[in-house]
Amino acid sequence: MKRLTLLCCTVCLLLAGDPTAHDWPMWGGTADRNMVSSMSGAPATWDIKTGKNVKWVAKLGSQTYGNPVVAGGQVYVGTNNDPPRNPAEAGDRSVLMCFRESDGAFLWQHTNPKLASGGAQDWPEIGLCSSPLVEADRLYYVTNRCELVCLDTHGDGKGGAKVIWKFDMIKELGVSPRNQANSSPVALDHLVIAGTGNGQDENRQHVPAPKAPSMVAIDKKTGKLVWQVNSVGSKILDGQWSSPAVATVGGAAQVVIGEGDGWVRSYEALNGAKLWEFDTNPKNAVWPKTRNEILATPVIWQNKVYIANGQDPEAGSGPAHLYAIDATQRGDITISGRLWDYDKVMRTISTVAIDRGLLFIADLAGFLHCLDVNTGKPYWTHDLLSKVWASPMVIAGRVYLGDEDGDMVVMEAAREKKPIFQTNMGSNVYSTVVPADGTLFVTNRSQLFALAAKP
């Protein structure tokens, strides 16, 4: 697309349409990443033991951290290779599995062996953490090997994947991923955009590749690099695990991402030129006690960006900040762009959900917070009594959230705290509930559930 008017129309279509009546084709549903759906018919209660409102269950690996996406009658989810579905692809691998949406039948998978460099760059047994982006019959995701890959959604007809192209960020750009590259891609026009995962070494003593980019844009058709950015250099605190969001703000198509030095930055989506940056840490913060990096995905809503900082879940709980940022400004907007700062949230890797004037966010300490989206005023918190890795999902006025103990809660999305339902999913829930076609898709450690209200 060559004309600005056509570009703006494309962005408007990406962000204005409600994908939630049918598909959920990427992390966050749309490019602005707001975890909200107006889908009707989602069950408020279910029971995996009796089968109440359970449509089907599919077997995954033994560890599942990837968030499902649903598009074109198929469900995609990242997991590990324990046990292997294909004996010819044995060993520790990441796996992207594809299932038929209607009945959970396994269709095909794409597996990738672990990097030979070991856990510093590719943590053992963790599986695939990137959520794919699906557009028509093309799927894009970041592998554990730090590759941005384009697949044909139909597979190869033999239970495997059909690779259209692959961009190796280690080979081409010298990226040194920390633990695992996990960014969930976003698209605009002819570009697919993802974080690289460049980070610290095994001992957190230095950044092995300070000149490697933090984010790249690749041509969808050719798999060739279009632009790259590196505002962080050697200032990475640990890893870079945030995913980008895209929206038109202030007359520009912006791509916004949290970076490894604790700053959130915006770039022009078509060329990578920096537009603004915001430090999410107080100036007197000290790593790792009070200074944080950013693992969450930014949400762009009504010309503002909402994001909270945190650390690797293994670092434990600690103080953090959630911000509302004016994305129409330019330059260093740490002071001028700050609309409000909520400092009662603890370290988090969760993305916010914004619905009808309310903002919901979960933190690693296990609390679900409800705030006023315009002022940051807190309305209530709910203690899940376990670590939370997932993001809250709001579906037709209800908040759905799972925790590390495997408990799933359903709350009313309202200013007053109103629990609706709680159940256990059988094992750890690290992923976010995904809505599509009247059905909820959620994983525990080793299973993918399709939950739908039965007549």
C-alpha positions in Angstrom: 0.0 0.0 0.0 1.6 3.2 -1.2 -0.8 6.0 -0.2 -1.2 7.4 3.3 -5.0 7.4 2.9 -5.0 3.7 2.1 -2.7 3.0 5.0 -4.9 4.8 7.5 -7.9 2.9 6.2 -6.0 -0.4 6.7 -5.1 0.6 10.3 -8.7 1.6 11.0 -10.0 -1.7 9.8 -7.5 -3.6 12.0 -8.5 -1.7 15.1 -12.1 -0.8 14.7 -13.5 -4.2 13.8 -14.6 -6.5 16.6 -12.8 -9.8 16.0 -14.4 -11.4 18.9 -17.7 -12.5 17.4 -15.7 -15.1 15.5 -11.9 -15.4 15.3 -9.2 -14.4 17.8 -6.3 -14.4 15.2 -3.5 -12.9 17.3 -2.3 -12.2 20.9 -4.8 -9.6 22.1 -7.3 -10.3 19.3 -6.5 -7.0 17.5 -3.3 -5.1 16.9 -4.0 -2.7 19.8 -3.8 -5.8 22.1 -6.8 -4.9 24.3 -7.9 -8.1 26.0 -11.6 -7.5 25.6 -14.4 -9.3 23.6 -18.1 -8.7 23.1 -18.6 -12.3 22.2 -21.9 -13.7 23.5 -22.7 -17.1 24.7 -19.5 -17.7 26.7 -20.1 -20.0 29.6 -19.8 -18.5 33.1 -19.5 -22.0 34.7 -18.0 -25.4 33.7 -16.7 -28.6 35.3 -13.8 -30.5 33.6 -14.5 -33.5 35.8 -18.2 -34.0 34.9 -17.8 -32.5 31.4 -20.3 -29.7 32.1 -19.9 -27.1 29.3 -16.8 -28.9 28.0 -17.0 -29.1 24.2 -13.7 -31.0 23.7 -10.2 -31.5 25.2 -7.0 -31.9 23.2 -3.7 -33.3 24.5 -0.7 -31.0 24.5 2.9 -31.5 25.8 3.9 -31.5 29.4 4.5 -27.7 29.7 2.3 -25.1 28.0 3.0 -21.4 28.1 1.8 -20.3 24.7 -1.5 -18.4 24.4 -4.0 -20.0 21.9 -5.2 -18.2 18.8 -8.2 -19.1 16.7 -8.7 -18.4 13.0 -10.3 -19.9 9.9 -11.7 -22.9 11.8 -8.4 -23.8 13.4 -6.8 -23.4 16.9 -3.1 -22.9 17.3 -1.1 -23.2 20.5 2.5 -23.5 21.6 3.7 -26.3 23.9 6.7 -28.7 24.3 7.5 -32.1 22.8 6.9 -34.3 25.8 5.8 -36.8 24.7 6.5 -36.4 21.0 3.5 -36.8 18.6 5.9 -37.7 15.8 8.6 -40.3 16.8 10.7 -38.9 13.9 10.8 -35.5 15.8 11.9 -36.7 19.2 13.9 -34.8 21.9 13.5 -31.4 23.5 11.7 -29.2 21.0 9.2 -26.3 20.9 6.0 -27.3 19.2 3.3 -25.2 17.5 0.2 -27.5 17.3 -2.8 -26.9 15.1 -6.3 -28.4 15.9 -9.7 -28.3 14.2 -11.8 -25.8 16.0 -15.1 -27.8 15.8 -14.0 -31.0 17.5 -10.3 -30.6 18.6 -8.9 -33.1 16.0 -5.2 -32.7 15.6 -4.2 -31.4 12.2 -0.5 -30.6 12.0 2.4 -29.3 14.0 5.7 -27.4 13.5 8.6 -28.4 15.8 12.0 -26.8 16.3 14.9 -28.4 18.2 16.5 -26.5 21.0 19.5 -24.2 20.4 22.8 -25.9 21.0 23.9 -23.0 23.2 21.7 -24.3 26.0 19.4 -22.7 28.7 21.0 -19.2 28.6 19.4 -18.7 25.2 16.8 -21.5 25.0 15.4 -22.8 28.3 15.0 -26.6 28.4 11.5 -28.2 28.2 9.7 -24.8 28.2 8.2 -25.4 24.7 6.9 -22.5 22.5 5.9 -19.2 24.1 5.1 -17.1 21.1 1.4 -16.7 20.1 1.0 -16.8 16.4 -0.5 -14.1 14.1 -2.9 -15.5 11.4 -3.9 -13.7 8.3 -5.9 -15.6 5.7 -3.8 -18.7 4.9 -0.6 -17.4 6.4 0.7 -17.8 10.0 3.6 -15.9 11.6 5.4 -16.7 14.9 8.7 -16.5 16.6 10.4 -19.9 17.3 12.5 -20.8 20.3 15.4 -20.6 17.9 14.9 -16.8 17.5 13.4 -17.2 14.0 10.4 -15.3 12.6 8.6 -17.9 10.5 5.8 -17.8 8.0 3.8 -21.0 7.6 0.9 -22.1 5.4 -2.1 -22.6 7.6 -3.1 -25.8 5.7 0.1 -27.6 6.7 1.8 -30.1 4.4 -1.0 -32.6 4.3 1.1 -35.2 6.3 0.7 -33.8 9.8 3.6 -31.4 9.5 4.0 -27.7 8.6 4.6 -26.1 5.3 7.2 -23.3 5.7 6.9 -20.3 3.3 9.9 -18.4 4.7 12.1 -18.1 7.7 14.1 -15.2 9.0 16.9 -16.3 11.4 17.5 -13.3 13.8 20.7 -15.0 15.2 22.2 -15.6 11.9 21.2 -12.4 10.1 21.4 -9.9 12.9 23.6 -11.4 15.6 20.8 -11.5 18.2 21.6 -13.3 21.5 18.2 -14.3 23.0 17.8 -14.5 26.8 16.2 -17.9 27.9 14.0 -17.9 24.8 12.7 -15.6 22.1 9.0 -15.4 22.7 7.5 -12.2 21.0 4.1 -12.5 19.5 4.1 -10.8 16.1 1.8 -8.0 14.9 1.2 -6.9 11.3 0.6 -3.7 9.4 0.2 -3.4 5.6 3.1 -5.5 4.1 5.0 -5.8 7.3 5.1 -8.3 10.2 6.7 -6.9 13.3 8.2 -8.7 16.3 10.6 -8.3 19.2 13.9 -10.2 18.9 14.4 -11.3 22.5 18.0 -10.0 22.6 19.3 -10.0 26.2 21.9 -10.6 28.9 24.2 -13.6 29.1 23.7 -16.6 31.5 25.2 -14.8 34.5 23.7 -11.4 33.8 27.1 -9.9 33.6 26.9 -8.3 30.2 24.9 -8.1 27.0 26.7 -10.3 24.4 25.2 -8.5 21.4 24.6 -4.8 22.3 24.4 -3.9 18.6 21.7 -6.4 17.8 18.1 -4.9 17.4 15.3 -5.2 19.9 12.6 -5.2 17.2 12.4 -6.0 13.5 9.9 -5.5 10.7 9.9 -8.2 7.9 8.2 -8.1 4.5 5.3 -10.6 4.7 5.8 -11.9 1.2 9.6 -12.1 0.8 10.7 -12.7 4.4 13.3 -9.9 4.0 14.3 -7.4 6.6 12.7 -3.9 6.1 13.8 -2.1 9.3 15.3 -2.7 12.7 15.6 -0.7 15.9 18.0 -0.7 18.8 17.4 2.0 21.4 18.6 -0.2 24.2 22.2 -1.2 23.3 24.0 -2.5 26.4 21.4 -1.3 28.9 19.3 -4.5 28.9 18.6 -5.5 32.5 17.9 -9.2 31.8 15.8 -10.1 28.8 13.4 -8.6 26.3 10.1 -10.4 26.3 7.5 -7.9 25.5 5.4 -8.0 22.3 4.6 -5.0 20.1 1.2 -3.3 19.6 0.1 -1.2 16.7 -2.4 1.7 16.3 -2.8 5.0 14.6 -2.2 7.8 17.2 -1.4 11.4 16.6 -1.6 11.0 12.9 1.0 8.3 12.8 0.9 4.5 12.6 2.8 3.6 15.8 4.3 0.4 16.9 4.8 0.3 20.7 6.9 -2.1 22.7 8.4 -2.5 26.2 12.1 -2.8 26.0 14.8 -4.4 28.2 16.0 -1.3 30.0 12.5 -0.6 31.5 11.5 2.0 28.9 8.4 1.7 26.7 9.0 3.1 23.2 7.0 4.0 20.1 8.3 3.9 16.5 6.8 4.7 13.2 5.4 1.4 12.0 6.4 1.7 8.4 10.0 2.8 8.9 11.1 2.3 12.5 11.7 6.0 13.3 11.5 6.7 17.0 8.5 8.8 18.0 8.6 8.8 21.8 9.9 7.0 24.9 8.9 6.7 28.5 10.8 5.4 31.5 8.6 3.1 33.6 10.9 3.3 36.6 11.5 6.0 39.2 14.9 7.7 38.7 16.1 6.4 42.1 15.1 2.8 41.3 17.9 0.2 41.6 18.1 -3.1 39.7 16.9 -5.7 40.7 15.4 -4.6 44.0 13.2 -1.7 42.8 14.0 -1.2 39.1 12.1 -3.4 36.6 12.1 -4.3 33.0 9.0 -4.8 30.9 7.5 -8.2 30.0 3.9 -7.2 29.4 2.5 -6.2 26.1 1.4 -2.5 25.8 -2.3 -1.8 25.1 -3.1 1.2 22.9 -6.6 2.7 23.7 -8.0 6.1 22.8 -4.6 7.7 22.0 -3.1 6.4 25.2 -0.8 3.5 26.1 -1.3 1.4 29.2 1.6 -0.8 30.5 3.1 -2.1 33.7 6.6 -3.3 34.4 8.0 -6.3 36.2 10.6 -9.1 36.2 11.1 -12.7 35.2 8.6 -14.7 37.4 11.5 -16.5 39.0 12.7 -13.3 40.5 9.6 -13.3 42.8 7.3 -10.5 43.8 8.3 -6.9 44.3 7.2 -3.3 43.7 6.1 -2.2 40.2 4.2 0.5 38.4 1.3 0.7 36.0 1.1 3.7 33.8 -1.3 5.6 31.5 0.8 7.4 28.8 -0.2 10.1 26.3 0.9 8.6 23.0 0.3 11.8 21.0 3.5 13.4 22.4 7.0 13.1 21.0 10.5 12.7 22.5 11.2 11.8 26.1 7.7 12.0 27.6 8.5 10.4 30.9 7.2 13.5 32.7 5.0 15.2 30.2 3.3 12.1 28.9 2.4 10.6 32.3 -1.4 10.7 32.8 -1.4 8.6 35.9 0.8 6.1 37.8 -0.6 3.2 39.9 2.0 1.9 42.3 -0.1 -0.6 44.2 0.5 -3.3 41.5 3.3 -5.7 42.1 5.7 -7.0 39.4 3.7 -8.3 36.5 3.9 -9.9 33.1 0.2 -9.4 32.3 -1.4 -7.2 29.7 -4.3 -5.0 30.7 -8.0 -5.3 29.6 -10.0 -2.1 29.2 -13.8 -2.2 29.1 -16.5 0.4 29.8 -14.3 2.8 31.7 -12.6 0.1 33.8 -9.1 -1.3 33.5 -8.2 -4.8 34.8 -4.6 -6.1 35.4 -3.2 -9.0 37.3 0.2 -9.2 39.0 2.6 -12.1 39.8 1.8 -11.9 43.4 -1.7 -13.2 42.5 -3.9 -10.0 42.7 -6.4 -8.9 40.1 -6.9 -5.2 40.2 -9.8 -3.1 38.9 -9.1 0.6 38.3 -10.8 3.6 36.6 -9.1 3.8 33.2 -9.2 7.6 33.1 -7.8 8.4 36.6 -6.1 5.2 37.8 -8.4 5.2 40.9 -8.6 1.7 42.4 -12.0 0.1 42.9 -11.1 -3.3 44.2 -8.5 -6.1 44.2 -9.1 -9.9 44.3 -6.5 -12.3 45.8 -6.2 -15.5 43.7 -3.8 -16.9 46.3 -1.3 -18.1 43.7 1.0 -16.6 41.1 -0.6 -15.2 38.0 1.2 -15.4 34.6 -1.9 -14.9 32.5 -3.7 -11.7 31.5 -7.3 -10.9 32.5 -9.7 -11.4 29.6 -13.0 -9.4 29.6 -15.8 -11.2 27.7 -19.3 -9.6 27.5 -19.0 -8.0 31.0 -17.1 -10.9 32.8 -13.5 -11.1 33.7 -11.8 -14.5 33.2 -8.4 -15.3 34.8 -6.3 -18.4 35.7 -3.4 -18.9 38.0 -0.4 -21.1 38.7 -2.4 -23.4 41.0 -4.8 -24.1 38.1 -7.7 -22.2 39.6 -9.8 -20.1 37.2 -12.0 -17.3 38.4 -14.8 -15.4 36.8 -15.6 -12.0 38.1 -18.2 -9.4 37.1 -16.5 -6.6 35.1 -17.9 -3.9 37.4 -16.9 -1.2 39.9 -18.0 -3.4 42.7 -16.3 -6.6 43.4 -18.6 -9.5 42.4 -17.2 -13.0 42.1 -19.2 -15.3 39.8 -17.4 -18.6 39.7 -14.3 -20.5 40.6 -13.0 -23.9 39.5 -9.8 -25.8 39.0 -8.5 -26.8 35.6 -6.5 -29.8 36.8 -3.0 -28.3 36.6 -1.1 -24.9 36.2 -2.8 -22.3 34.0 -0.2 -20.0 32.5 -2.1 -18.9 29.4 -4.9 -16.4 28.9 -8.5 -17.4 28.1 -9.2 -16.9 24.4 -12.8 -16.3 23.1 -14.0 -17.3 19.6 -17.3 -18.4 18.1 -19.1 -18.6 21.4 -16.4 -20.8 22.9 -13.6 -20.3 25.5 -10.2 -21.8 24.7 -7.8 -22.2 27.6 -4.9 -24.4 28.4 -3.6 -26.0 31.5 -0.1 -27.5 31.7 -0.9 -30.4 29.3 -4.4 -29.9 27.8 -6.3 -27.5 25.6 -10.0 -27.1 26.6 -12.8 -25.8 24.4 -15.5 -24.6 26.8 -19.0 -23.8 25.4 -22.4 -23.5 27.0 -24.6 -26.5 26.2 -28.3 -26.2 25.5 
